[in-house]
Amino acid sequence: MVSIAIGTALIGPDDETFKITDFLGQGAFGEVYRAVGENLRTVVAVKLLPISSLASPDSEIALLNEIRAAQQVQHPNVIQVLHVDGGASSPIGPYVFMEYVSGWDFGEDTPWAGAVDRRHSSESNH
């Protein structure tokens, strides 16, 4: 995984500069950080996409197209994608700015965890 230092500046939505303030977590699809805009003080989540998962230029294009398509989705239960940087001019590779939602630690149990586990197990039995 690509890691970046706290305080690193990235260009985000509306060409505003955002500074990384905290590491939030890591998963199969990258590392997630909290960042704050220097002008408007907007708090966002920034996901760094692992370059190793982009095995070819075609897979990178497909992934970025999928993320850009997700930008079009607006629903109260879906975290909004705010900005995508394909990484061409960035030493850290591609990254995605997303709406920051506080309150849940996905490393902990959630109220719906049992329902998801039951659904997954019933789907795998079919």
Secondary structure as UniProt FT lines:
FT   TURN            6..7
FT   STRAND          9..11
FT   HELIX           13..15
FT   STRAND          17..27
FT   TURN            28..29
FT   STRAND          30..37
FT   TURN            38..40
FT   STRAND          43..48
FT   HELIX           51..53
FT   HELIX           57..70
FT   TURN            71..72
FT   TURN            76..77
FT   STRAND          81..85
FT   TURN            88..89
FT   TURN            91..92
FT   STRAND          95..99
FT   TURN            106..107
FT   TURN            111..112
FT   HELIX           113..124
//
